[in-house]
Amino acid sequence: MKKFPRILVLIVSTFFLYTCAKPTVVNIALPGDEELSCEQLEDAVAESQKIKREAEYAKEGTGGNITRVILFWPAWAKTLHNADVAVRAADDRIFHLFKIMKKKSCANVDKIEVQILNIENTKITITQQLKELRKMYKSGDLTKEEYKKAKKKVLD
């Protein structure tokens, strides 16, 4: 009989923890991505950007987060964690779609490239930025000229 309240508390805690963690985490690659037209790829990028903005908003001091902190702080921590995962997944999805757009020589690929390579808005160190650029260059995602341009931007 003494175990029942503990089990009930555990179940309720788990329920609150997972129901309060809101941000949506996107799948990075979907089976039909390669067959999408340039317009559909742009729409998918826009959708991923929207999900990223929503995840970033979920990390702010919203009423929901304040309530989570007051009523059940582990739910707040889980929400912050999920928001970070959602932002990273959205960024990875955008990059994945960008590579497909680049392969198809889509018209607005330059606009998306600027968004991806706009390193000034990221919160990583210069060393991390250079390592990521080198990895992208070695994998063939960036041409030598793009790599040099992005590297110069980071170092400036």
N, C-alpha and C positions, 0 to 999 in steps of 0.2 A: 504494500500500500504506500510505503514511503517513496518508492521509485516513480509512481505515477506523476506527482507534481514535477519532478525533475524532467521526466520524458516530455510532459506537456510544455514546460518552459523551453526545452530544446526544440521541439517542433515549432512552437510559435516564433522563437528567435530565428530559426532557419527560414520560416515563411517571410518574416519581416525583412530579413537580410536580402533575399532574392527578389521580393516583390518591389522593393524600394530602389533597386539598382536599375535605372531607366535607360541609359544610352544604348542605341542600336549599334551593333557591330556588323559591318558589311562583310560579305565574302569577297576576298581579293580577286579571284578569278572565277568566272562562271563558264559553264560549258559552251554557250553560244557566243561568247565575246568576239571570237575571230570572225564570225559571220556578220557582225553588226556593220551597218553603213556608217559613214563619217558622221552623219547627223545623229544617228542613234548613239554613237560613241560620245559625242558632245553632250547629249542628254544624260548619259550614264555618268559622265564626269560631273555635270551639274548636280545630279542626285547625290553623288558621293561627297561633293563639297557641302551640300545642304546637311547631310548627316554629320559631317565633321563640325560644322558650325553649331549644330544642336548638341553635340557631345561637348564641345568647348563651353557652351552655355551651361550645361549640366554641372560643370565644375565651379561655377560662380556662386556667390552667396544668395541664391534664390530662396524663396519661401519654403520650397520643398526641402532644400538642403538644411535650412535652419531647423525645420521640423524634425528632420532625420537626426540632427545632432542632439536635439533636446530629448526626443522620444527613444531613439535607438541608434547610438553613434556608430555601431558596426555597419548599419545600412548606409550611413553617410560615407564611410570609408570604402565600402563596396561600390557605391555610386562613383566616387572619384576614380577608383581603379578601373571600372568599366568604361568611364569616359576616356581615360588615357588609352585603353585598348582600342576603343572605337575610333579615336583620332588617328592612331597609328594604322589601323586597318583601312580607314578611308584614304589616308595618304598613299598607302600601298596600292589600293584599288585605282586611284587616280593615275599613279605611275604606270600601272599595268595597262590601263586604257590608253595612256599616252604612247606607250611603245607600239600598240596596235595601230594607233592613228598615224604614227610616224612611218610604220611599215606600209600603210595604205596611202601615204602622202596626202593626208587630209588638209583642207584649206586652213583651218584654224589651229593647226598643231603648234604654230609659233606662240599663240596666246597661252596655250596650256603649258608649253615649255617654260615660258616666263614665270608662270605661277609655280611650277615645280622647282625651278632653279632660283627662285627669289629667296636666297639663303639669308638675307638680312632679317626676314621675319621669323626664322627658326630660332630655337633656344638651345642650340648645341654649340660646342666649342669649335674654334677654327680647325683644330686637329681632326675632330670628328667629321667636319665638313669636307676637309681635304681627303680623308680616307674614303668617305662615301663617294666623292667625285671620282677618285681613282678606281674604285670598285666598278662604278658605272662605265667608266672609260674602258677598263679591261674586259668587261662583259659585252662591250659593243653597243651599249645603250647611248653612248655619247661619241661623237666624232672627235678627232684630234682638235679641231678648231673649237668645237663646243666645250671640250674639256679645258682648253687653254683659257677661253673666255670666262668660264665659270670659276676657274682657279684664280684668275686675276681679280675677279669680283670679290672672292672670299678674302684674298690677301689685302685688297685695298680697304 
